[in-house]
Amino acid sequence: MGRTQEGNNNAYCQDNELSWLDWNLQNSNADLLDFTRQLIHFRRRHPVFRRRRWFQGQAIHGSAVSDIGWYNSDGVK
């Protein structure tokens, strides 16, 4: 928890220090670890926070509101 992947957004296939967890850090990161545990339990108790499908940028149930929008740094969609 609370570590860097050195800019690698997909470290899944890295079998080295980049993706290994240093469990000795659990003491110094105890607050973050506890917060993460609480978030996991919260999501399990509240199914509304579990998506069944990916966002697709499409209107929600025929409305004019999209399920997600992508914007550039100027705020233009």
N, CA, C and O atoms as a Maestro MAE file, in Angstrom:
{
 s_m_m2io_version
 :::
 2.0.0
}

f_m_ct {
 s_m_title
 :::
 protein
 m_atom[308] {
  # First column is atom index #
  i_m_mmod_type
  r_m_x_coord
  r_m_y_coord
  r_m_z_coord
  i_m_residue_number
  s_m_chain_name
  s_m_pdb_residue_name
  s_m_pdb_atom_name
  i_m_atomic_number
  :::
  1 25 0.829 -1.180 0.000 1 A "MET " " N  " 7
  2 3 0.000 0.000 0.000 1 A "MET " " CA " 6
  3 2 0.875 1.245 0.000 1 A "MET " " C  " 6
  4 15 1.924 1.281 0.643 1 A "MET " " O  " 8
  5 25 0.442 2.239 -0.712 2 A "GLY " " N  " 7
  6 3 1.140 3.514 -0.698 2 A "GLY " " CA " 6
  7 2 2.541 3.451 -1.259 2 A "GLY " " C  " 6
  8 15 3.449 4.085 -0.722 2 A "GLY " " O  " 8
  9 25 2.737 2.707 -2.319 3 A "ARG " " N  " 7
  10 3 4.076 2.588 -2.913 3 A "ARG " " CA " 6
  11 2 4.010 2.957 -4.389 3 A "ARG " " C  " 6
  12 15 2.926 3.043 -4.965 3 A "ARG " " O  " 8
  13 25 5.146 3.168 -4.984 4 A "THR " " N  " 7
  14 3 5.204 3.553 -6.391 4 A "THR " " CA " 6
  15 2 5.477 2.343 -7.273 4 A "THR " " C  " 6
  16 15 6.060 1.352 -6.833 4 A "THR " " O  " 8
  17 25 5.050 2.442 -8.509 5 A "GLN " " N  " 7
  18 3 5.390 1.450 -9.531 5 A "GLN " " CA " 6
  19 2 6.314 2.102 -10.562 5 A "GLN " " C  " 6
  20 15 6.450 1.619 -11.686 5 A "GLN " " O  " 8
  21 25 6.940 3.199 -10.160 6 A "GLU " " N  " 7
  22 3 7.901 3.914 -11.011 6 A "GLU " " CA " 6
  23 2 7.313 4.271 -12.381 6 A "GLU " " C  " 6
  24 15 8.001 4.192 -13.399 6 A "GLU " " O  " 8
  25 25 6.033 4.662 -12.395 7 A "GLY " " N  " 7
  26 3 5.397 5.075 -13.643 7 A "GLY " " CA " 6
  27 2 4.835 3.943 -14.476 7 A "GLY " " C  " 6
  28 15 4.225 4.193 -15.516 7 A "GLY " " O  " 8
  29 25 5.021 2.708 -14.051 8 A "ASN " " N  " 7
  30 3 4.508 1.566 -14.799 8 A "ASN " " CA " 6
  31 2 3.039 1.379 -14.429 8 A "ASN " " C  " 6
  32 15 2.720 1.072 -13.281 8 A "ASN " " O  " 8
  33 25 2.139 1.565 -15.408 9 A "ASN " " N  " 7
  34 3 0.715 1.454 -15.105 9 A "ASN " " CA " 6
  35 2 0.212 0.013 -15.156 9 A "ASN " " C  " 6
  36 15 -0.958 -0.241 -14.871 9 A "ASN " " O  " 8
  37 25 1.088 -0.940 -15.519 10 A "ASN " " N  " 7
  38 3 0.686 -2.339 -15.576 10 A "ASN " " CA " 6
  39 2 1.857 -3.213 -15.129 10 A "ASN " " C  " 6
  40 15 2.548 -3.821 -15.946 10 A "ASN " " O  " 8
  41 25 2.060 -3.261 -13.823 11 A "ALA " " N  " 7
  42 3 3.194 -4.018 -13.280 11 A "ALA " " CA " 6
  43 2 2.845 -5.482 -13.045 11 A "ALA " " C  " 6
  44 15 3.617 -6.208 -12.418 11 A "ALA " " O  " 8
  45 25 1.696 -5.921 -13.538 12 A "TYR " " N  " 7
  46 3 1.236 -7.295 -13.316 12 A "TYR " " CA " 6
  47 2 2.272 -8.328 -13.770 12 A "TYR " " C  " 6
  48 15 2.484 -9.334 -13.093 12 A "TYR " " O  " 8
  49 25 2.908 -8.082 -14.901 13 A "CYS " " N  " 7
  50 3 3.843 -9.073 -15.453 13 A "CYS " " CA " 6
  51 2 5.281 -8.865 -14.964 13 A "CYS " " C  " 6
  52 15 6.195 -9.528 -15.454 13 A "CYS " " O  " 8
  53 25 5.494 -7.972 -14.024 14 A "GLN " " N  " 7
  54 3 6.831 -7.712 -13.505 14 A "GLN " " CA " 6
  55 2 7.097 -8.596 -12.283 14 A "GLN " " C  " 6
  56 15 6.462 -8.418 -11.244 14 A "GLN " " O  " 8
  57 25 8.021 -9.536 -12.398 15 A "ASP " " N  " 7
  58 3 8.397 -10.367 -11.258 15 A "ASP " " CA " 6
  59 2 9.719 -9.850 -10.712 15 A "ASP " " C  " 6
  60 15 10.761 -10.492 -10.845 15 A "ASP " " O  " 8
  61 25 9.652 -8.674 -10.093 16 A "ASN " " N  " 7
  62 3 10.836 -8.043 -9.516 16 A "ASN " " CA " 6
  63 2 10.384 -7.064 -8.431 16 A "ASN " " C  " 6
  64 15 9.207 -7.038 -8.073 16 A "ASN " " O  " 8
  65 25 11.307 -6.265 -7.912 17 A "GLU " " N  " 7
  66 3 11.007 -5.343 -6.817 17 A "GLU " " CA " 6
  67 2 9.881 -4.372 -7.149 17 A "GLU " " C  " 6
  68 15 9.233 -3.839 -6.248 17 A "GLU " " O  " 8
  69 25 9.649 -4.141 -8.427 18 A "LEU " " N  " 7
  70 3 8.608 -3.210 -8.853 18 A "LEU " " CA " 6
  71 2 7.225 -3.649 -8.380 18 A "LEU " " C  " 6
  72 15 6.405 -2.814 -7.996 18 A "LEU " " O  " 8
  73 25 6.966 -4.948 -8.406 19 A "SER " " N  " 7
  74 3 5.630 -5.433 -8.049 19 A "SER " " CA " 6
  75 2 5.578 -6.202 -6.724 19 A "SER " " C  " 6
  76 15 4.491 -6.527 -6.248 19 A "SER " " O  " 8
  77 25 6.716 -6.491 -6.132 20 A "TRP " " N  " 7
  78 3 6.722 -7.222 -4.872 20 A "TRP " " CA " 6
  79 2 6.241 -6.324 -3.737 20 A "TRP " " C  " 6
  80 15 6.506 -5.122 -3.742 20 A "TRP " " O  " 8
  81 25 5.543 -6.895 -2.777 21 A "LEU " " N  " 7
  82 3 5.099 -6.156 -1.600 21 A "LEU " " CA " 6
  83 2 6.094 -6.357 -0.464 21 A "LEU " " C  " 6
  84 15 6.498 -7.482 -0.170 21 A "LEU " " O  " 8
  85 25 6.478 -5.267 0.163 22 A "ASP " " N  " 7
  86 3 7.351 -5.326 1.332 22 A "ASP " " CA " 6
  87 2 6.454 -5.303 2.565 22 A "ASP " " C  " 6
  88 15 6.034 -4.236 3.013 22 A "ASP " " O  " 8
  89 25 6.163 -6.479 3.111 23 A "TRP " " N  " 7
  90 3 5.240 -6.569 4.234 23 A "TRP " " CA " 6
  91 2 5.805 -5.947 5.502 23 A "TRP " " C  " 6
  92 15 5.063 -5.765 6.468 23 A "TRP " " O  " 8
  93 25 7.090 -5.613 5.532 24 A "ASN " " N  " 7
  94 3 7.652 -4.900 6.682 24 A "ASN " " CA " 6
  95 2 7.106 -3.484 6.771 24 A "ASN " " C  " 6
  96 15 7.181 -2.852 7.824 24 A "ASN " " O  " 8
  97 25 6.558 -2.985 5.670 25 A "LEU " " N  " 7
  98 3 6.000 -1.635 5.660 25 A "LEU " " CA " 6
  99 2 4.614 -1.580 6.293 25 A "LEU " " C  " 6
  100 15 4.066 -0.492 6.474 25 A "LEU " " O  " 8
  101 25 4.036 -2.732 6.633 26 A "GLN " " N  " 7
  102 3 2.680 -2.710 7.180 26 A "GLN " " CA " 6
  103 2 2.611 -1.974 8.518 26 A "GLN " " C  " 6
  104 15 1.561 -1.429 8.860 26 A "GLN " " O  " 8
  105 25 3.692 -1.947 9.270 27 A "ASN " " N  " 7
  106 3 3.689 -1.208 10.537 27 A "ASN " " CA " 6
  107 2 3.731 0.291 10.306 27 A "ASN " " C  " 6
  108 15 2.984 1.032 10.945 27 A "ASN " " O  " 8
  109 25 4.589 0.753 9.406 28 A "SER " " N  " 7
  110 3 4.682 2.191 9.158 28 A "SER " " CA " 6
  111 2 3.482 2.713 8.371 28 A "SER " " C  " 6
  112 15 3.208 3.913 8.382 28 A "SER " " O  " 8
  113 25 2.767 1.819 7.690 29 A "ASN " " N  " 7
  114 3 1.577 2.215 6.931 29 A "ASN " " CA " 6
  115 2 0.303 1.666 7.567 29 A "ASN " " C  " 6
  116 15 -0.678 1.411 6.868 29 A "ASN " " O  " 8
  117 25 0.310 1.486 8.875 30 A "ALA " " N  " 7
  118 3 -0.822 0.861 9.566 30 A "ALA " " CA " 6
  119 2 -2.125 1.618 9.336 30 A "ALA " " C  " 6
  120 15 -3.171 0.997 9.144 30 A "ALA " " O  " 8
  121 25 -2.079 2.950 9.352 31 A "ASP " " N  " 7
  122 3 -3.303 3.734 9.150 31 A "ASP " " CA " 6
  123 2 -3.867 3.526 7.750 31 A "ASP " " C  " 6
  124 15 -5.074 3.353 7.583 31 A "ASP " " O  " 8
  125 25 -2.997 3.544 6.747 32 A "LEU " " N  " 7
  126 3 -3.444 3.337 5.368 32 A "LEU " " CA " 6
  127 2 -3.985 1.922 5.187 32 A "LEU " " C  " 6
  128 15 -4.990 1.727 4.504 32 A "LEU " " O  " 8
  129 25 -3.339 0.954 5.782 33 A "LEU " " N  " 7
  130 3 -3.787 -0.434 5.697 33 A "LEU " " CA " 6
  131 2 -5.159 -0.607 6.353 33 A "LEU " " C  " 6
  132 15 -6.025 -1.291 5.808 33 A "LEU " " O  " 8
  133 25 -5.356 0.005 7.511 34 A "ASP " " N  " 7
  134 3 -6.644 -0.071 8.198 34 A "ASP " " CA " 6
  135 2 -7.740 0.611 7.377 34 A "ASP " " C  " 6
  136 15 -8.848 0.087 7.263 34 A "ASP " " O  " 8
  137 25 -7.435 1.768 6.810 35 A "PHE " " N  " 7
  138 3 -8.400 2.482 5.971 35 A "PHE " " CA " 6
  139 2 -8.799 1.629 4.769 35 A "PHE " " C  " 6
  140 15 -9.976 1.562 4.415 35 A "PHE " " O  " 8
  141 25 -7.822 0.979 4.144 36 A "THR " " N  " 7
  142 3 -8.094 0.124 2.985 36 A "THR " " CA " 6
  143 2 -8.963 -1.062 3.381 36 A "THR " " C  " 6
  144 15 -9.876 -1.433 2.645 36 A "THR " " O  " 8
  145 25 -8.692 -1.649 4.519 37 A "ARG " " N  " 7
  146 3 -9.540 -2.750 5.016 37 A "ARG " " CA " 6
  147 2 -10.985 -2.288 5.188 37 A "ARG " " C  " 6
  148 15 -11.922 -2.988 4.806 37 A "ARG " " O  " 8
  149 25 -11.150 -1.097 5.769 38 A "GLN " " N  " 7
  150 3 -12.494 -0.565 5.978 38 A "GLN " " CA " 6
  151 2 -13.206 -0.307 4.651 38 A "GLN " " C  " 6
  152 15 -14.407 -0.548 4.535 38 A "GLN " " O  " 8
  153 25 -12.473 0.182 3.652 39 A "LEU " " N  " 7
  154 3 -13.074 0.387 2.332 39 A "LEU " " CA " 6
  155 2 -13.541 -0.929 1.718 39 A "LEU " " C  " 6
  156 15 -14.624 -0.996 1.138 39 A "LEU " " O  " 8
  157 25 -12.738 -1.957 1.843 40 A "ILE " " N  " 7
  158 3 -13.107 -3.278 1.311 40 A "ILE " " CA " 6
  159 2 -14.384 -3.778 1.982 40 A "ILE " " C  " 6
  160 15 -15.292 -4.260 1.305 40 A "ILE " " O  " 8
  161 25 -14.455 -3.666 3.294 41 A "HIS " " N  " 7
  162 3 -15.656 -4.103 4.014 41 A "HIS " " CA " 6
  163 2 -16.869 -3.262 3.622 41 A "HIS " " C  " 6
  164 15 -17.973 -3.790 3.490 41 A "HIS " " O  " 8
  165 25 -16.672 -1.967 3.438 42 A "PHE " " N  " 7
  166 3 -17.763 -1.075 3.038 42 A "PHE " " CA " 6
  167 2 -18.327 -1.491 1.682 42 A "PHE " " C  " 6
  168 15 -19.543 -1.572 1.509 42 A "PHE " " O  " 8
  169 25 -17.441 -1.753 0.725 43 A "ARG " " N  " 7
  170 3 -17.898 -2.175 -0.606 43 A "ARG " " CA " 6
  171 2 -18.634 -3.502 -0.550 43 A "ARG " " C  " 6
  172 15 -19.605 -3.702 -1.279 43 A "ARG " " O  " 8
  173 25 -18.193 -4.399 0.293 44 A "ARG " " N  " 7
  174 3 -18.878 -5.695 0.424 44 A "ARG " " CA " 6
  175 2 -20.282 -5.529 1.003 44 A "ARG " " C  " 6
  176 15 -21.201 -6.259 0.630 44 A "ARG " " O  " 8
  177 25 -20.448 -4.570 1.916 45 A "ARG " " N  " 7
  178 3 -21.755 -4.349 2.538 45 A "ARG " " CA " 6
  179 2 -22.709 -3.557 1.649 45 A "ARG " " C  " 6
  180 15 -23.922 -3.616 1.851 45 A "ARG " " O  " 8
  181 25 -22.186 -2.816 0.668 46 A "HIS " " N  " 7
  182 3 -23.017 -1.932 -0.163 46 A "HIS " " CA " 6
  183 2 -22.838 -2.282 -1.639 46 A "HIS " " C  " 6
  184 15 -21.939 -1.750 -2.291 46 A "HIS " " O  " 8
  185 25 -23.669 -3.157 -2.169 47 A "PRO " " N  " 7
  186 3 -23.540 -3.616 -3.561 47 A "PRO " " CA " 6
  187 2 -23.624 -2.499 -4.601 47 A "PRO " " C  " 6
  188 15 -23.158 -2.673 -5.727 47 A "PRO " " O  " 8
  189 25 -24.207 -1.363 -4.245 48 A "VAL " " N  " 7
  190 3 -24.327 -0.272 -5.209 48 A "VAL " " CA " 6
  191 2 -22.951 0.195 -5.703 48 A "VAL " " C  " 6
  192 15 -22.851 0.789 -6.777 48 A "VAL " " O  " 8
  193 25 -21.909 -0.066 -4.939 49 A "PHE " " N  " 7
  194 3 -20.558 0.340 -5.330 49 A "PHE " " CA " 6
  195 2 -19.830 -0.716 -6.151 49 A "PHE " " C  " 6
  196 15 -18.647 -0.556 -6.451 49 A "PHE " " O  " 8
  197 25 -20.514 -1.785 -6.515 50 A "ARG " " N  " 7
  198 3 -19.913 -2.831 -7.351 50 A "ARG " " CA " 6
  199 2 -20.525 -2.769 -8.740 50 A "ARG " " C  " 6
  200 15 -21.711 -3.054 -8.905 50 A "ARG " " O  " 8
  201 25 -19.746 -2.406 -9.728 51 A "ARG " " N  " 7
  202 3 -20.245 -2.301 -11.098 51 A "ARG " " CA " 6
  203 2 -20.308 -3.672 -11.748 51 A "ARG " " C  " 6
  204 15 -19.417 -4.503 -11.572 51 A "ARG " " O  " 8
  205 25 -21.374 -3.893 -12.498 52 A "ARG " " N  " 7
  206 3 -21.517 -5.136 -13.239 52 A "ARG " " CA " 6
  207 2 -20.988 -5.007 -14.659 52 A "ARG " " C  " 6
  208 15 -20.679 -6.005 -15.309 52 A "ARG " " O  " 8
  209 25 -20.884 -3.749 -15.144 53 A "ARG " " N  " 7
  210 3 -20.398 -3.510 -16.506 53 A "ARG " " CA " 6
  211 2 -19.423 -2.332 -16.497 53 A "ARG " " C  " 6
  212 15 -19.439 -1.500 -15.590 53 A "ARG " " O  " 8
  213 25 -18.575 -2.283 -17.526 54 A "TRP " " N  " 7
  214 3 -17.645 -1.170 -17.688 54 A "TRP " " CA " 6
  215 2 -18.406 0.070 -18.135 54 A "TRP " " C  " 6
  216 15 -19.443 -0.030 -18.790 54 A "TRP " " O  " 8
  217 25 -17.880 1.241 -17.776 55 A "PHE " " N  " 7
  218 3 -18.410 2.489 -18.324 55 A "PHE " " CA " 6
  219 2 -18.134 2.502 -19.821 55 A "PHE " " C  " 6
  220 15 -17.096 2.015 -20.270 55 A "PHE " " O  " 8
  221 25 -19.071 3.064 -20.601 56 A "GLN " " N  " 7
  222 3 -18.915 3.041 -22.051 56 A "GLN " " CA " 6
  223 2 -19.091 4.401 -22.706 56 A "GLN " " C  " 6
  224 15 -18.973 4.507 -23.926 56 A "GLN " " O  " 8
  225 25 -19.368 5.446 -21.932 57 A "GLY " " N  " 7
  226 3 -19.573 6.762 -22.519 57 A "GLY " " CA " 6
  227 2 -20.913 6.884 -23.219 57 A "GLY " " C  " 6
  228 15 -21.070 7.706 -24.122 57 A "GLY " " O  " 8
  229 25 -21.872 6.081 -22.813 58 A "GLN " " N  " 7
  230 3 -23.195 6.092 -23.427 58 A "GLN " " CA " 6
  231 2 -24.218 6.674 -22.458 58 A "GLN " " C  " 6
  232 15 -23.996 6.727 -21.248 58 A "GLN " " O  " 8
  233 25 -25.340 7.108 -23.020 59 A "ALA " " N  " 7
  234 3 -26.403 7.686 -22.206 59 A "ALA " " CA " 6
  235 2 -26.932 6.650 -21.210 59 A "ALA " " C  " 6
  236 15 -27.022 5.459 -21.508 59 A "ALA " " O  " 8
  237 25 -27.275 7.139 -20.029 60 A "ILE " " N  " 7
  238 3 -27.812 6.276 -18.985 60 A "ILE " " CA " 6
  239 2 -29.316 6.147 -19.173 60 A "ILE " " C  " 6
  240 15 -30.048 7.131 -19.065 60 A "ILE " " O  " 8
  241 25 -29.770 4.947 -19.451 61 A "HIS " " N  " 7
  242 3 -31.203 4.642 -19.579 61 A "HIS " " CA " 6
  243 2 -31.936 5.644 -20.468 61 A "HIS " " C  " 6
  244 15 -33.026 6.097 -20.120 61 A "HIS " " O  " 8
  245 25 -31.353 5.989 -21.600 62 A "GLY " " N  " 7
  246 3 -32.016 6.858 -22.560 62 A "GLY " " CA " 6
  247 2 -32.012 8.332 -22.207 62 A "GLY " " C  " 6
  248 15 -32.638 9.127 -22.910 62 A "GLY " " O  " 8
  249 25 -31.330 8.723 -21.146 63 A "SER " " N  " 7
  250 3 -31.270 10.141 -20.779 63 A "SER " " CA " 6
  251 2 -30.151 10.829 -21.556 63 A "SER " " C  " 6
  252 15 -29.449 10.185 -22.337 63 A "SER " " O  " 8
  253 25 -29.984 12.118 -21.347 64 A "ALA " " N  " 7
  254 3 -28.917 12.871 -22.006 64 A "ALA " " CA " 6
  255 2 -27.611 12.811 -21.210 64 A "ALA " " C  " 6
  256 15 -26.603 13.387 -21.620 64 A "ALA " " O  " 8
  257 25 -27.634 12.119 -20.084 65 A "VAL " " N  " 7
  258 3 -26.464 12.028 -19.207 65 A "VAL " " CA " 6
  259 2 -25.696 10.745 -19.515 65 A "VAL " " C  " 6
  260 15 -26.263 9.653 -19.505 65 A "VAL " " O  " 8
  261 25 -24.391 10.893 -19.790 66 A "SER " " N  " 7
  262 3 -23.544 9.727 -20.075 66 A "SER " " CA " 6
  263 2 -23.067 9.077 -18.786 66 A "SER " " C  " 6
  264 15 -23.003 9.719 -17.738 66 A "SER " " O  " 8
  265 25 -22.736 7.798 -18.877 67 A "ASP " " N  " 7
  266 3 -22.226 7.099 -17.700 67 A "ASP " " CA " 6
  267 2 -20.813 7.546 -17.344 67 A "ASP " " C  " 6
  268 15 -20.391 7.418 -16.195 67 A "ASP " " O  " 8
  269 25 -20.084 8.069 -18.323 68 A "ILE " " N  " 7
  270 3 -18.741 8.608 -18.076 68 A "ILE " " CA " 6
  271 2 -18.396 9.564 -19.208 68 A "ILE " " C  " 6
  272 15 -18.920 9.439 -20.314 68 A "ILE " " O  " 8
  273 25 -17.524 10.509 -18.936 69 A "GLY " " N  " 7
  274 3 -17.069 11.434 -19.970 69 A "GLY " " CA " 6
  275 2 -15.568 11.620 -19.876 69 A "GLY " " C  " 6
  276 15 -14.995 11.601 -18.787 69 A "GLY " " O  " 8
  277 25 -14.940 11.800 -21.021 70 A "TRP " " N  " 7
  278 3 -13.497 12.026 -21.066 70 A "TRP " " CA " 6
  279 2 -13.256 13.462 -21.492 70 A "TRP " " C  " 6
  280 15 -13.811 13.917 -22.492 70 A "TRP " " O  " 8
  281 25 -12.432 14.175 -20.740 71 A "TYR " " N  " 7
  282 3 -12.162 15.589 -20.981 71 A "TYR " " CA " 6
  283 2 -10.661 15.823 -21.058 71 A "TYR " " C  " 6
  284 15 -9.879 15.131 -20.407 71 A "TYR " " O  " 8
  285 25 -10.264 16.817 -21.872 72 A "ASN " " N  " 7
  286 3 -8.842 17.155 -21.925 72 A "ASN " " CA " 6
  287 2 -8.523 18.150 -20.819 72 A "ASN " " C  " 6
  288 15 -9.401 18.495 -20.028 72 A "ASN " " O  " 8
  289 25 -7.296 18.611 -20.755 73 A "SER " " N  " 7
  290 3 -6.875 19.506 -19.673 73 A "SER " " CA " 6
  291 2 -7.564 20.861 -19.722 73 A "SER " " C  " 6
  292 15 -7.553 21.592 -18.732 73 A "SER " " O  " 8
  293 25 -8.173 21.214 -20.872 74 A "ASP " " N  " 7
  294 3 -8.922 22.468 -20.992 74 A "ASP " " CA " 6
  295 2 -10.392 22.296 -20.620 74 A "ASP " " C  " 6
  296 15 -11.155 23.262 -20.660 74 A "ASP " " O  " 8
  297 25 -10.790 21.104 -20.265 75 A "GLY " " N  " 7
  298 3 -12.173 20.839 -19.903 75 A "GLY " " CA " 6
  299 2 -13.075 20.578 -21.086 75 A "GLY " " C  " 6
  300 15 -14.297 20.561 -20.939 75 A "GLY " " O  " 8
  301 25 -12.490 20.373 -22.271 76 A "VAL " " N  " 7
  302 3 -13.275 20.095 -23.468 76 A "VAL " " CA " 6
  303 2 -13.449 18.589 -23.596 76 A "VAL " " C  " 6
  304 15 -12.497 17.818 -23.482 76 A "VAL " " O  " 8
  305 25 -14.700 18.195 -23.837 77 A "LYS " " N  " 7
  306 3 -15.009 16.769 -23.944 77 A "LYS " " CA " 6
  307 2 -14.484 16.199 -25.239 77 A "LYS " " C  " 6
  308 15 -14.653 15.008 -25.501 77 A "LYS " " O  " 8
  :::
 }
 m_bond[307] {
  # First column is bond index #
  i_m_from
  i_m_to
  i_m_order
  :::
  1 1 2 1
  2 2 3 1
  3 3 4 2
  4 3 5 1
  5 5 6 1
  6 6 7 1
  7 7 8 2
  8 7 9 1
  9 9 10 1
  10 10 11 1
  11 11 12 2
  12 11 13 1
  13 13 14 1
  14 14 15 1
  15 15 16 2
  16 15 17 1
  17 17 18 1
  18 18 19 1
  19 19 20 2
  20 19 21 1
  21 21 22 1
  22 22 23 1
  23 23 24 2
  24 23 25 1
  25 25 26 1
  26 26 27 1
  27 27 28 2
  28 27 29 1
  29 29 30 1
  30 30 31 1
  31 31 32 2
  32 31 33 1
  33 33 34 1
  34 34 35 1
  35 35 36 2
  36 35 37 1
  37 37 38 1
  38 38 39 1
  39 39 40 2
  40 39 41 1
  41 41 42 1
  42 42 43 1
  43 43 44 2
  44 43 45 1
  45 45 46 1
  46 46 47 1
  47 47 48 2
  48 47 49 1
  49 49 50 1
  50 50 51 1
  51 51 52 2
  52 51 53 1
  53 53 54 1
  54 54 55 1
  55 55 56 2
  56 55 57 1
  57 57 58 1
  58 58 59 1
  59 59 60 2
  60 59 61 1
  61 61 62 1
  62 62 63 1
  63 63 64 2
  64 63 65 1
  65 65 66 1
  66 66 67 1
  67 67 68 2
  68 67 69 1
  69 69 70 1
  70 70 71 1
  71 71 72 2
  72 71 73 1
  73 73 74 1
  74 74 75 1
  75 75 76 2
  76 75 77 1
  77 77 78 1
  78 78 79 1
  79 79 80 2
  80 79 81 1
  81 81 82 1
  82 82 83 1
  83 83 84 2
  84 83 85 1
  85 85 86 1
  86 86 87 1
  87 87 88 2
  88 87 89 1
  89 89 90 1
  90 90 91 1
  91 91 92 2
  92 91 93 1
  93 93 94 1
  94 94 95 1
  95 95 96 2
  96 95 97 1
  97 97 98 1
  98 98 99 1
  99 99 100 2
  100 99 101 1
  101 101 102 1
  102 102 103 1
  103 103 104 2
  104 103 105 1
  105 105 106 1
  106 106 107 1
  107 107 108 2
  108 107 109 1
  109 109 110 1
  110 110 111 1
  111 111 112 2
  112 111 113 1
  113 113 114 1
  114 114 115 1
  115 115 116 2
  116 115 117 1
  117 117 118 1
  118 118 119 1
  119 119 120 2
  120 119 121 1
  121 121 122 1
  122 122 123 1
  123 123 124 2
  124 123 125 1
  125 125 126 1
  126 126 127 1
  127 127 128 2
  128 127 129 1
  129 129 130 1
  130 130 131 1
  131 131 132 2
  132 131 133 1
  133 133 134 1
  134 134 135 1
  135 135 136 2
  136 135 137 1
  137 137 138 1
  138 138 139 1
  139 139 140 2
  140 139 141 1
  141 141 142 1
  142 142 143 1
  143 143 144 2
  144 143 145 1
  145 145 146 1
  146 146 147 1
  147 147 148 2
  148 147 149 1
  149 149 150 1
  150 150 151 1
  151 151 152 2
  152 151 153 1
  153 153 154 1
  154 154 155 1
  155 155 156 2
  156 155 157 1
  157 157 158 1
  158 158 159 1
  159 159 160 2
  160 159 161 1
  161 161 162 1
  162 162 163 1
  163 163 164 2
  164 163 165 1
  165 165 166 1
  166 166 167 1
  167 167 168 2
  168 167 169 1
  169 169 170 1
  170 170 171 1
  171 171 172 2
  172 171 173 1
  173 173 174 1
  174 174 175 1
  175 175 176 2
  176 175 177 1
  177 177 178 1
  178 178 179 1
  179 179 180 2
  180 179 181 1
  181 181 182 1
  182 182 183 1
  183 183 184 2
  184 183 185 1
  185 185 186 1
  186 186 187 1
  187 187 188 2
  188 187 189 1
  189 189 190 1
  190 190 191 1
  191 191 192 2
  192 191 193 1
  193 193 194 1
  194 194 195 1
  195 195 196 2
  196 195 197 1
  197 197 198 1
  198 198 199 1
  199 199 200 2
  200 199 201 1
  201 201 202 1
  202 202 203 1
  203 203 204 2
  204 203 205 1
  205 205 206 1
  206 206 207 1
  207 207 208 2
  208 207 209 1
  209 209 210 1
  210 210 211 1
  211 211 212 2
  212 211 213 1
  213 213 214 1
  214 214 215 1
  215 215 216 2
  216 215 217 1
  217 217 218 1
  218 218 219 1
  219 219 220 2
  220 219 221 1
  221 221 222 1
  222 222 223 1
  223 223 224 2
  224 223 225 1
  225 225 226 1
  226 226 227 1
  227 227 228 2
  228 227 229 1
  229 229 230 1
  230 230 231 1
  231 231 232 2
  232 231 233 1
  233 233 234 1
  234 234 235 1
  235 235 236 2
  236 235 237 1
  237 237 238 1
  238 238 239 1
  239 239 240 2
  240 239 241 1
  241 241 242 1
  242 242 243 1
  243 243 244 2
  244 243 245 1
  245 245 246 1
  246 246 247 1
  247 247 248 2
  248 247 249 1
  249 249 250 1
  250 250 251 1
  251 251 252 2
  252 251 253 1
  253 253 254 1
  254 254 255 1
  255 255 256 2
  256 255 257 1
  257 257 258 1
  258 258 259 1
  259 259 260 2
  260 259 261 1
  261 261 262 1
  262 262 263 1
  263 263 264 2
  264 263 265 1
  265 265 266 1
  266 266 267 1
  267 267 268 2
  268 267 269 1
  269 269 270 1
  270 270 271 1
  271 271 272 2
  272 271 273 1
  273 273 274 1
  274 274 275 1
  275 275 276 2
  276 275 277 1
  277 277 278 1
  278 278 279 1
  279 279 280 2
  280 279 281 1
  281 281 282 1
  282 282 283 1
  283 283 284 2
  284 283 285 1
  285 285 286 1
  286 286 287 1
  287 287 288 2
  288 287 289 1
  289 289 290 1
  290 290 291 1
  291 291 292 2
  292 291 293 1
  293 293 294 1
  294 294 295 1
  295 295 296 2
  296 295 297 1
  297 297 298 1
  298 298 299 1
  299 299 300 2
  300 299 301 1
  301 301 302 1
  302 302 303 1
  303 303 304 2
  304 303 305 1
  305 305 306 1
  306 306 307 1
  307 307 308 2
  :::
 }
}
